[in-house]
Amino acid sequence: MVDKDKLREKLLQWEDLFQDYSLPTWNDFPALPLYMDQVIILLNRYLALLPEQAEQKQITPAMVNNYVKLKIIPPPLKKRYNRVHLAYLMIVCVCKQTLNTNDIKKLMPLSLSDDEVRCVYEDFASAFGSIQVYFRAEVRKAVAPVLSDENVPVTHLLFRTAAAANLTKQLTEEILRLA
């Protein structure tokens, strides 16, 4: 069983970290092309929401090579990656937790121009930021009864979060079927 005091402490810590986290903007991406090792370091830094994640690799060279091979991202230009590649990789890395590669290809086809990729990425990063604000508020509401009432078990929160994840994934898949 999860200790409610530990849960409260973890949620406050998580909320503080989440408050300060945002996806990089298009202009945050380096203007100069990068080699693979530089891309990996940069993306792992961008994708590490929690301190524990900073030690884990969110993306590896093998993953990038597979994404190129599967035509999910464009191939590098003379072994170098630019903002377009970084935008594709950020979207892939964030979405791969809930979408399969075919669905991600629908969201970001390789036929997009550089300007279109910039617009799609900026919309994605903006949507991510908006949902963060909404999500933090929803977490606070879901956690409140568990932390304020001894009779509400932590499993109540786990069931709510699992159900929300399931329904959100189903909605996303249903919308993608229309594409």
C-alpha positions as CSV (number, residue, x, y, z in Angstrom):
1,M,0.0,0.0,0.0
2,V,1.2,3.5,-0.8
3,D,1.8,5.8,2.2
4,K,-0.3,8.9,1.7
5,D,2.3,11.2,3.2
6,K,4.9,9.9,0.7
7,L,2.3,10.3,-2.1
8,R,1.6,13.9,-1.0
9,E,5.4,14.7,-1.0
10,K,5.9,13.1,-4.4
11,L,3.0,14.9,-6.0
12,L,4.2,18.3,-4.7
13,Q,7.7,17.5,-6.0
14,W,6.3,16.4,-9.3
15,E,4.1,19.4,-9.6
16,D,7.0,21.8,-8.9
17,L,9.1,20.0,-11.6
18,F,6.2,20.0,-14.0
19,Q,5.5,23.6,-13.5
20,D,9.0,24.5,-14.8
21,Y,9.0,22.1,-17.7
22,S,8.1,22.9,-21.2
23,L,9.0,21.6,-24.6
24,P,11.6,23.6,-26.4
25,T,10.4,26.2,-29.0
26,W,11.4,26.0,-32.6
27,N,13.9,28.8,-31.9
28,D,15.4,26.9,-29.0
29,F,16.6,24.3,-31.4
30,P,20.2,25.1,-32.6
31,A,20.3,26.9,-35.9
32,L,23.4,25.0,-37.0
33,P,23.2,21.3,-38.0
34,L,24.2,18.7,-35.4
35,Y,25.9,15.4,-35.5
36,M,24.2,12.3,-34.1
37,D,25.9,12.4,-30.7
38,Q,25.0,16.1,-30.3
39,V,21.3,15.3,-31.2
40,I,21.2,12.5,-28.6
41,I,22.5,14.7,-25.8
42,L,20.2,17.6,-26.7
43,L,17.1,15.5,-27.0
44,N,17.7,13.5,-23.8
45,R,18.1,16.9,-22.1
46,Y,14.9,18.2,-23.6
47,L,12.9,15.1,-22.8
48,A,14.0,14.6,-19.1
49,L,11.0,15.9,-17.2
50,L,12.0,14.3,-13.9
51,P,15.5,14.0,-12.4
52,E,15.2,10.2,-12.6
53,Q,14.7,10.5,-16.4
54,A,17.8,12.6,-16.8
55,E,19.8,9.4,-16.1
56,Q,17.8,7.3,-18.5
57,K,18.1,7.6,-22.3
58,Q,14.9,8.7,-23.8
59,I,16.4,8.3,-27.3
60,T,19.5,6.5,-28.7
61,P,21.3,6.6,-32.0
62,A,19.8,3.2,-32.8
63,M,16.3,4.6,-32.3
64,V,17.1,7.6,-34.6
65,N,18.5,5.3,-37.3
66,N,15.3,3.1,-37.0
67,Y,13.1,6.2,-37.4
68,V,15.0,7.2,-40.5
69,K,14.8,3.6,-41.9
70,L,11.1,3.4,-41.2
71,K,10.6,6.8,-42.9
72,I,9.2,8.4,-39.7
73,I,11.8,11.2,-39.9
74,P,13.8,12.5,-42.9
75,P,17.3,11.2,-43.4
76,P,20.2,13.4,-42.1
77,L,21.9,15.7,-44.6
78,K,25.6,14.7,-44.8
79,K,25.2,12.9,-41.4
80,R,23.9,16.1,-39.8
81,Y,20.5,16.9,-38.3
82,N,18.8,20.3,-38.4
83,R,15.7,21.9,-36.7
84,V,13.4,19.9,-38.9
85,H,14.9,16.7,-37.7
86,L,14.8,17.8,-34.1
87,A,11.1,18.8,-34.4
88,Y,10.2,15.4,-35.9
89,L,12.2,13.6,-33.2
90,M,10.6,15.6,-30.3
91,I,7.1,14.8,-31.6
92,V,8.0,11.1,-32.1
93,C,9.6,10.8,-28.6
94,V,6.6,12.4,-26.9
95,C,4.0,10.6,-28.9
96,K,5.6,7.1,-29.0
97,Q,4.3,6.4,-25.5
98,T,0.7,6.4,-26.8
99,L,0.8,6.1,-30.6
100,N,2.3,3.6,-33.0
101,T,4.6,4.6,-35.7
102,N,2.0,4.5,-38.4
103,D,-0.1,7.0,-36.5
104,I,2.9,9.2,-35.9
105,K,3.6,9.2,-39.6
106,K,0.0,10.4,-40.2
107,L,0.6,13.4,-37.9
108,M,4.0,14.2,-39.4
109,P,4.3,13.0,-43.0
110,L,7.7,13.4,-44.6
111,S,6.2,15.4,-47.4
112,L,5.9,18.5,-45.2
113,S,8.0,21.6,-46.1
114,D,10.3,23.1,-43.5
115,D,7.8,25.8,-42.8
116,E,5.0,23.3,-42.4
117,V,7.2,21.3,-40.0
118,R,7.9,24.5,-38.0
119,C,4.1,25.3,-37.8
120,V,3.2,21.7,-36.8
121,Y,5.9,21.6,-34.2
122,E,4.9,25.0,-32.8
123,D,1.3,23.9,-32.6
124,F,2.4,20.6,-30.9
125,A,4.6,22.4,-28.3
126,S,1.7,24.9,-27.6
127,A,-0.8,22.1,-27.2
128,F,1.6,20.3,-24.9
129,G,1.9,23.4,-22.7
130,S,-1.9,24.0,-22.6
131,I,-2.6,20.4,-21.6
132,Q,0.1,20.6,-18.9
133,V,-1.9,23.4,-17.2
134,Y,-5.1,21.4,-17.5
135,F,-3.5,18.2,-16.4
136,R,-2.0,19.7,-13.2
137,A,-5.4,21.1,-12.3
138,E,-7.0,17.7,-12.9
139,V,-4.4,15.9,-10.9
140,R,-5.0,18.2,-8.0
141,K,-8.7,17.5,-8.1
142,A,-8.2,13.7,-8.4
143,V,-5.7,13.6,-5.5
144,A,-7.7,15.8,-3.1
145,P,-10.1,13.2,-1.9
146,V,-7.4,10.6,-1.4
147,L,-5.2,12.9,0.6
148,S,-8.0,14.5,2.7
149,D,-9.9,11.4,3.6
150,E,-8.4,8.4,5.3
151,N,-11.1,6.2,3.9
152,V,-10.3,6.9,0.3
153,P,-7.6,4.5,-0.8
154,V,-4.7,5.4,-3.1
155,T,-6.1,2.8,-5.5
156,H,-8.9,5.2,-6.2
157,L,-6.4,7.6,-7.7
158,L,-4.7,4.8,-9.6
159,F,-8.0,3.7,-11.1
160,R,-8.8,7.3,-12.1
161,T,-5.4,7.9,-13.8
162,A,-5.5,4.5,-15.6
163,A,-9.0,5.2,-16.8
164,A,-8.1,8.7,-18.0
165,A,-5.0,7.3,-19.8
166,N,-7.1,4.6,-21.5
167,L,-9.9,6.9,-22.6
168,T,-7.5,9.5,-23.9
169,K,-5.6,6.9,-25.9
170,Q,-8.9,5.6,-27.3
171,L,-10.0,9.0,-28.3
172,T,-6.7,9.7,-30.0
173,E,-6.8,6.5,-31.9
174,E,-10.4,7.2,-33.0
175,I,-9.5,10.6,-34.3
176,L,-6.5,9.2,-36.2
177,R,-8.8,6.6,-37.9
178,L,-10.5,9.6,-39.5
179,A,-7.3,10.8,-41.0
